[in-house]
Amino acid sequence: MKSSSALNIGIAAVVFGLLGGCGQAGPLYLPKPPAKPAAPAAALPPPPASIPAAQ
């Protein structure tokens, strides 16, 4: 019966050791916010006036 407890402890140690190696290594960080547009739409020149069709 004593060997059964030792076996369970050994198996648990191996399982926890393997689970401890899972995941992404390295520092955690927050993603950067998206970049703002270079020029707002109001700063663009107005479109050319449409030419009326000849009748």
N, CA, C and O atoms as a CHARMM CRD file, in Angstrom:
* protein
*
  220
    1    1 MET  N      0.81600  -1.19100   0.00000 PROA 1      0.00000
    2    1 MET  CA     0.00000   0.00000   0.00000 PROA 1      0.00000
    3    1 MET  C      0.86400   1.26100   0.00000 PROA 1      0.00000
    4    1 MET  O      0.48400   2.28300  -0.57100 PROA 1      0.00000
    5    2 LYS  N      2.01500   1.18000   0.63700 PROA 2      0.00000
    6    2 LYS  CA     2.89500   2.34300   0.67600 PROA 2      0.00000
    7    2 LYS  C      3.44000   2.66300  -0.71900 PROA 2      0.00000
    8    2 LYS  O      3.61800   3.83500  -1.05200 PROA 2      0.00000
    9    3 SER  N      3.70300   1.66000  -1.52200 PROA 3      0.00000
   10    3 SER  CA     4.23200   1.90700  -2.85800 PROA 3      0.00000
   11    3 SER  C      3.18500   2.56500  -3.75500 PROA 3      0.00000
   12    3 SER  O      3.53600   3.30100  -4.67700 PROA 3      0.00000
   13    4 SER  N      1.91500   2.30800  -3.49300 PROA 4      0.00000
   14    4 SER  CA     0.85400   2.93400  -4.26200 PROA 4      0.00000
   15    4 SER  C      0.82600   4.44500  -4.01900 PROA 4      0.00000
   16    4 SER  O      0.62400   5.21700  -4.95700 PROA 4      0.00000
   17    5 SER  N      1.02400   4.86900  -2.78400 PROA 5      0.00000
   18    5 SER  CA     1.05000   6.30500  -2.46800 PROA 5      0.00000
   19    5 SER  C      2.26500   6.96900  -3.10600 PROA 5      0.00000
   20    5 SER  O      2.17200   8.07600  -3.63500 PROA 5      0.00000
   21    6 ALA  N      3.39500   6.28900  -3.05200 PROA 6      0.00000
   22    6 ALA  CA     4.61000   6.83700  -3.65200 PROA 6      0.00000
   23    6 ALA  C      4.44700   6.95100  -5.16700 PROA 6      0.00000
   24    6 ALA  O      4.91600   7.91100  -5.77900 PROA 6      0.00000
   25    7 LEU  N      3.78900   5.98200  -5.75400 PROA 7      0.00000
   26    7 LEU  CA     3.55700   6.01600  -7.20200 PROA 7      0.00000
   27    7 LEU  C      2.63000   7.17500  -7.56600 PROA 7      0.00000
   28    7 LEU  O      2.87500   7.88400  -8.54100 PROA 7      0.00000
   29    8 ASN  N      1.58100   7.36600  -6.79500 PROA 8      0.00000
   30    8 ASN  CA     0.65400   8.47300  -7.06200 PROA 8      0.00000
   31    8 ASN  C      1.34200   9.82100  -6.91600 PROA 8      0.00000
   32    8 ASN  O      1.10800  10.72500  -7.71800 PROA 8      0.00000
   33    9 ILE  N      2.17900   9.96700  -5.91400 PROA 9      0.00000
   34    9 ILE  CA     2.90900  11.22600  -5.71800 PROA 9      0.00000
   35    9 ILE  C      3.88500  11.44400  -6.87800 PROA 9      0.00000
   36    9 ILE  O      4.03300  12.56800  -7.35700 PROA 9      0.00000
   37   10 GLY  N      4.54200  10.39200  -7.32600 PROA 10     0.00000
   38   10 GLY  CA     5.47400  10.50100  -8.45400 PROA 10     0.00000
   39   10 GLY  C      4.75900  10.88300  -9.73700 PROA 10     0.00000
   40   10 GLY  O      5.23300  11.73400 -10.48900 PROA 10     0.00000
   41   11 ILE  N      3.61900  10.25500  -9.98700 PROA 11     0.00000
   42   11 ILE  CA     2.84500  10.58400 -11.18700 PROA 11     0.00000
   43   11 ILE  C      2.35100  12.02700 -11.12200 PROA 11     0.00000
   44   11 ILE  O      2.40400  12.74500 -12.12000 PROA 11     0.00000
   45   12 ALA  N      1.86800  12.45800  -9.94700 PROA 12     0.00000
   46   12 ALA  CA     1.39600  13.83200  -9.79400 PROA 12     0.00000
   47   12 ALA  C      2.54200  14.82800 -10.01400 PROA 12     0.00000
   48   12 ALA  O      2.33800  15.87600 -10.62600 PROA 12     0.00000
   49   13 ALA  N      3.72500  14.51200  -9.52600 PROA 13     0.00000
   50   13 ALA  CA     4.86900  15.40200  -9.71700 PROA 13     0.00000
   51   13 ALA  C      5.22700  15.52600 -11.19500 PROA 13     0.00000
   52   13 ALA  O      5.53900  16.61800 -11.67000 PROA 13     0.00000
   53   14 VAL  N      5.18300  14.41700 -11.92000 PROA 14     0.00000
   54   14 VAL  CA     5.49900  14.45100 -13.35500 PROA 14     0.00000
   55   14 VAL  C      4.44000  15.24800 -14.11700 PROA 14     0.00000
   56   14 VAL  O      4.77000  16.05000 -14.99000 PROA 14     0.00000
   57   15 VAL  N      3.16200  15.02300 -13.78300 PROA 15     0.00000
   58   15 VAL  CA     2.07900  15.73000 -14.47900 PROA 15     0.00000
   59   15 VAL  C      2.18100  17.22900 -14.22400 PROA 15     0.00000
   60   15 VAL  O      2.08400  18.02200 -15.16000 PROA 15     0.00000
   61   16 PHE  N      2.37600  17.62700 -12.96700 PROA 16     0.00000
   62   16 PHE  CA     2.47900  19.06300 -12.66700 PROA 16     0.00000
   63   16 PHE  C      3.73500  19.67200 -13.28600 PROA 16     0.00000
   64   16 PHE  O      3.72400  20.83500 -13.69100 PROA 16     0.00000
   65   17 GLY  N      4.80100  18.90800 -13.36200 PROA 17     0.00000
   66   17 GLY  CA     6.01700  19.40000 -14.00700 PROA 17     0.00000
   67   17 GLY  C      5.80700  19.64000 -15.49800 PROA 17     0.00000
   68   17 GLY  O      6.28500  20.63100 -16.05000 PROA 17     0.00000
   69   18 LEU  N      5.08400  18.71800 -16.14500 PROA 18     0.00000
   70   18 LEU  CA     4.80600  18.90000 -17.57800 PROA 18     0.00000
   71   18 LEU  C      3.84200  20.05900 -17.80600 PROA 18     0.00000
   72   18 LEU  O      4.01200  20.82800 -18.75200 PROA 18     0.00000
   73   19 LEU  N      2.83400  20.19000 -16.94900 PROA 19     0.00000
   74   19 LEU  CA     1.88800  21.29700 -17.10600 PROA 19     0.00000
   75   19 LEU  C      2.54800  22.64400 -16.82900 PROA 19     0.00000
   76   19 LEU  O      2.14200  23.65700 -17.39800 PROA 19     0.00000
   77   20 GLY  N      3.54100  22.66700 -15.97900 PROA 20     0.00000
   78   20 GLY  CA     4.25300  23.91300 -15.69700 PROA 20     0.00000
   79   20 GLY  C      5.02900  24.42400 -16.89600 PROA 20     0.00000
   80   20 GLY  O      5.31000  25.62000 -16.98600 PROA 20     0.00000
   81   21 GLY  N      5.38100  23.53800 -17.81900 PROA 21     0.00000
   82   21 GLY  CA     6.12400  23.93600 -19.01100 PROA 21     0.00000
   83   21 GLY  C      5.23700  24.41400 -20.14500 PROA 21     0.00000
   84   21 GLY  O      5.74700  24.84700 -21.17800 PROA 21     0.00000
   85   22 CYS  N      3.92700  24.34700 -19.98300 PROA 22     0.00000
   86   22 CYS  CA     3.00900  24.77300 -21.04400 PROA 22     0.00000
   87   22 CYS  C      2.85400  26.28500 -21.03700 PROA 22     0.00000
   88   22 CYS  O      3.07700  26.93300 -20.01400 PROA 22     0.00000
   89   23 GLY  N      2.48000  26.83200 -22.15300 PROA 23     0.00000
   90   23 GLY  CA     2.19700  28.26000 -22.23500 PROA 23     0.00000
   91   23 GLY  C      3.28300  29.02100 -22.95100 PROA 23     0.00000
   92   23 GLY  O      4.30600  28.46200 -23.34500 PROA 23     0.00000
   93   24 GLN  N      3.04500  30.29600 -23.11000 PROA 24     0.00000
   94   24 GLN  CA     3.98000  31.16700 -23.82000 PROA 24     0.00000
   95   24 GLN  C      5.04200  31.66600 -22.85300 PROA 24     0.00000
   96   24 GLN  O      4.71300  32.17600 -21.78200 PROA 24     0.00000
   97   25 ALA  N      6.27300  31.52900 -23.20800 PROA 25     0.00000
   98   25 ALA  CA     7.36700  32.02800 -22.38700 PROA 25     0.00000
   99   25 ALA  C      7.62300  33.49500 -22.71100 PROA 25     0.00000
  100   25 ALA  O      7.35100  33.94400 -23.82400 PROA 25     0.00000
  101   26 GLY  N      8.12400  34.21300 -21.78000 PROA 26     0.00000
  102   26 GLY  CA     8.46400  35.61500 -22.00100 PROA 26     0.00000
  103   26 GLY  C      7.54600  36.53100 -21.23100 PROA 26     0.00000
  104   26 GLY  O      6.58500  36.07800 -20.60900 PROA 26     0.00000
  105   27 PRO  N      7.83500  37.82100 -21.26600 PROA 27     0.00000
  106   27 PRO  CA     7.03700  38.78100 -20.50300 PROA 27     0.00000
  107   27 PRO  C      5.64700  38.96900 -21.09400 PROA 27     0.00000
  108   27 PRO  O      5.44500  38.84400 -22.30200 PROA 27     0.00000
  109   28 LEU  N      4.70500  39.26800 -20.23000 PROA 28     0.00000
  110   28 LEU  CA     3.35500  39.55500 -20.68500 PROA 28     0.00000
  111   28 LEU  C      3.26200  41.03600 -21.03400 PROA 28     0.00000
  112   28 LEU  O      3.91700  41.85700 -20.39300 PROA 28     0.00000
  113   29 TYR  N      2.47100  41.39000 -22.02600 PROA 29     0.00000
  114   29 TYR  CA     2.32200  42.78200 -22.43600 PROA 29     0.00000
  115   29 TYR  C      0.92900  42.98800 -22.99400 PROA 29     0.00000
  116   29 TYR  O      0.26500  42.03900 -23.41000 PROA 29     0.00000
  117   30 LEU  N      0.49300  44.23600 -22.99900 PROA 30     0.00000
  118   30 LEU  CA    -0.78300  44.60000 -23.61500 PROA 30     0.00000
  119   30 LEU  C     -0.52300  44.99200 -25.06100 PROA 30     0.00000
  120   30 LEU  O      0.50500  45.60600 -25.34500 PROA 30     0.00000
  121   31 PRO  N     -1.41400  44.66000 -25.98100 PROA 31     0.00000
  122   31 PRO  CA    -1.20900  45.05300 -27.37500 PROA 31     0.00000
  123   31 PRO  C     -1.29100  46.56800 -27.52700 PROA 31     0.00000
  124   31 PRO  O     -1.98100  47.24700 -26.76800 PROA 31     0.00000
  125   32 LYS  N     -0.57600  47.07900 -28.51800 PROA 32     0.00000
  126   32 LYS  CA    -0.58600  48.52200 -28.77200 PROA 32     0.00000
  127   32 LYS  C     -1.92800  48.93000 -29.37100 PROA 32     0.00000
  128   32 LYS  O     -2.52400  48.16200 -30.12800 PROA 32     0.00000
  129   33 PRO  N     -2.41300  50.13500 -29.04100 PROA 33     0.00000
  130   33 PRO  CA    -3.68100  50.58500 -29.63400 PROA 33     0.00000
  131   33 PRO  C     -3.50100  50.80800 -31.14000 PROA 33     0.00000
  132   33 PRO  O     -2.38500  51.06800 -31.59000 PROA 33     0.00000
  133   34 PRO  N     -4.57900  50.71100 -31.92400 PROA 34     0.00000
  134   34 PRO  CA    -4.45600  50.90400 -33.37300 PROA 34     0.00000
  135   34 PRO  C     -4.00400  52.32500 -33.70300 PROA 34     0.00000
  136   34 PRO  O     -4.32400  53.27400 -32.98700 PROA 34     0.00000
  137   35 ALA  N     -3.26300  52.45100 -34.78600 PROA 35     0.00000
  138   35 ALA  CA    -2.74800  53.76100 -35.20500 PROA 35     0.00000
  139   35 ALA  C     -3.88900  54.64200 -35.69800 PROA 35     0.00000
  140   35 ALA  O     -4.86100  54.16000 -36.27900 PROA 35     0.00000
  141   36 LYS  N     -3.75100  55.93700 -35.45600 PROA 36     0.00000
  142   36 LYS  CA    -4.75800  56.89200 -35.92000 PROA 36     0.00000
  143   36 LYS  C     -4.51700  57.20500 -37.39700 PROA 36     0.00000
  144   36 LYS  O     -3.37900  57.12400 -37.85700 PROA 36     0.00000
  145   37 PRO  N     -5.56300  57.56100 -38.15000 PROA 37     0.00000
  146   37 PRO  CA    -5.36000  57.89700 -39.57000 PROA 37     0.00000
  147   37 PRO  C     -4.48000  59.13100 -39.72000 PROA 37     0.00000
  148   37 PRO  O     -4.49500  60.02500 -38.87300 PROA 37     0.00000
  149   38 ALA  N     -3.71400  59.17000 -40.80800 PROA 38     0.00000
  150   38 ALA  CA    -2.76900  60.25900 -41.03100 PROA 38     0.00000
  151   38 ALA  C     -3.47700  61.59200 -41.25500 PROA 38     0.00000
  152   38 ALA  O     -3.06500  62.59900 -40.67900 PROA 38     0.00000
  153   39 ALA  N     -4.51700  61.63000 -42.06400 PROA 39     0.00000
  154   39 ALA  CA    -5.20900  62.87900 -42.36600 PROA 39     0.00000
  155   39 ALA  C     -6.71800  62.66000 -42.22400 PROA 39     0.00000
  156   39 ALA  O     -7.26600  61.72600 -42.80900 PROA 39     0.00000
  157   40 PRO  N     -7.37700  63.50100 -41.46600 PROA 40     0.00000
  158   40 PRO  CA    -8.83800  63.35300 -41.38700 PROA 40     0.00000
  159   40 PRO  C     -9.50300  63.72600 -42.71000 PROA 40     0.00000
  160   40 PRO  O     -8.90100  64.41500 -43.53500 PROA 40     0.00000
  161   41 ALA  N    -10.72600  63.28000 -42.91200 PROA 41     0.00000
  162   41 ALA  CA   -11.42800  63.50600 -44.17200 PROA 41     0.00000
  163   41 ALA  C    -11.70600  64.99300 -44.40800 PROA 41     0.00000
  164   41 ALA  O    -11.79500  65.41500 -45.56100 PROA 41     0.00000
  165   42 ALA  N    -11.84500  65.79300 -43.35700 PROA 42     0.00000
  166   42 ALA  CA   -12.13500  67.21700 -43.51100 PROA 42     0.00000
  167   42 ALA  C    -10.94500  67.97200 -44.09500 PROA 42     0.00000
  168   42 ALA  O    -11.13000  69.03800 -44.68100 PROA 42     0.00000
  169   43 ALA  N     -9.74200  67.45400 -43.95300 PROA 43     0.00000
  170   43 ALA  CA    -8.55800  68.14700 -44.44800 PROA 43     0.00000
  171   43 ALA  C     -8.33700  67.90800 -45.94500 PROA 43     0.00000
  172   43 ALA  O     -7.50600  68.58200 -46.55400 PROA 43     0.00000
  173   44 LEU  N     -9.05200  66.97900 -46.53900 PROA 44     0.00000
  174   44 LEU  CA    -8.88400  66.71300 -47.96500 PROA 44     0.00000
  175   44 LEU  C     -9.56500  67.81000 -48.79300 PROA 44     0.00000
  176   44 LEU  O    -10.56100  68.37800 -48.34700 PROA 44     0.00000
  177   45 PRO  N     -9.05300  68.11600 -49.97900 PROA 45     0.00000
  178   45 PRO  CA    -9.69100  69.14100 -50.82500 PROA 45     0.00000
  179   45 PRO  C    -11.05100  68.63500 -51.30200 PROA 45     0.00000
  180   45 PRO  O    -11.25300  67.42700 -51.42400 PROA 45     0.00000
  181   46 PRO  N    -11.97500  69.53900 -51.57000 PROA 46     0.00000
  182   46 PRO  CA   -13.31000  69.10600 -52.02700 PROA 46     0.00000
  183   46 PRO  C    -13.21800  68.49300 -53.42600 PROA 46     0.00000
  184   46 PRO  O    -12.33300  68.85000 -54.20500 PROA 46     0.00000
  185   47 PRO  N    -14.11700  67.58600 -53.74000 PROA 47     0.00000
  186   47 PRO  CA   -14.08100  66.97100 -55.08300 PROA 47     0.00000
  187   47 PRO  C    -14.44800  68.01700 -56.13800 PROA 47     0.00000
  188   47 PRO  O    -15.12900  68.99500 -55.82700 PROA 47     0.00000
  189   48 PRO  N    -14.00800  67.82100 -57.37200 PROA 48     0.00000
  190   48 PRO  CA   -14.31800  68.79300 -58.44200 PROA 48     0.00000
  191   48 PRO  C    -15.82500  68.82400 -58.69000 PROA 48     0.00000
  192   48 PRO  O    -16.52400  67.82000 -58.54700 PROA 48     0.00000
  193   49 ALA  N    -16.30400  70.02300 -59.06900 PROA 49     0.00000
  194   49 ALA  CA   -17.73500  70.20300 -59.35000 PROA 49     0.00000
  195   49 ALA  C    -18.11000  69.40900 -60.58400 PROA 49     0.00000
  196   49 ALA  O    -17.34100  69.32500 -61.54200 PROA 49     0.00000
  197   50 SER  N    -19.27900  68.83600 -60.55400 PROA 50     0.00000
  198   50 SER  CA   -19.70300  68.05500 -61.71600 PROA 50     0.00000
  199   50 SER  C    -20.13400  69.02000 -62.84600 PROA 50     0.00000
  200   50 SER  O    -20.70300  70.08200 -62.59700 PROA 50     0.00000
  201   51 ILE  N    -19.84700  68.61800 -64.06700 PROA 51     0.00000
  202   51 ILE  CA   -20.19000  69.42700 -65.23500 PROA 51     0.00000
  203   51 ILE  C    -21.59100  69.04400 -65.67200 PROA 51     0.00000
  204   51 ILE  O    -21.84700  67.86400 -65.91500 PROA 51     0.00000
  205   52 PRO  N    -22.51500  70.00300 -65.78100 PROA 52     0.00000
  206   52 PRO  CA   -23.87100  69.64100 -66.19700 PROA 52     0.00000
  207   52 PRO  C    -23.87200  69.13500 -67.63300 PROA 52     0.00000
  208   52 PRO  O    -23.10100  69.61000 -68.46700 PROA 52     0.00000
  209   53 ALA  N    -24.72200  68.19100 -67.91200 PROA 53     0.00000
  210   53 ALA  CA   -24.80600  67.60700 -69.24300 PROA 53     0.00000
  211   53 ALA  C    -25.45500  68.61000 -70.20500 PROA 53     0.00000
  212   53 ALA  O    -26.35800  69.35400 -69.82300 PROA 53     0.00000
  213   54 ALA  N    -24.98100  68.61700 -71.45600 PROA 54     0.00000
  214   54 ALA  CA   -25.53600  69.53100 -72.46300 PROA 54     0.00000
  215   54 ALA  C    -26.89200  69.03900 -72.90700 PROA 54     0.00000
  216   54 ALA  O    -27.10100  67.83600 -73.06900 PROA 54     0.00000
  217   55 GLN  N    -27.82200  69.96600 -73.10600 PROA 55     0.00000
  218   55 GLN  CA   -29.16800  69.57700 -73.51400 PROA 55     0.00000
  219   55 GLN  C    -29.36900  69.71600 -74.98100 PROA 55     0.00000
  220   55 GLN  O    -30.45400  69.42700 -75.48600 PROA 55     0.00000
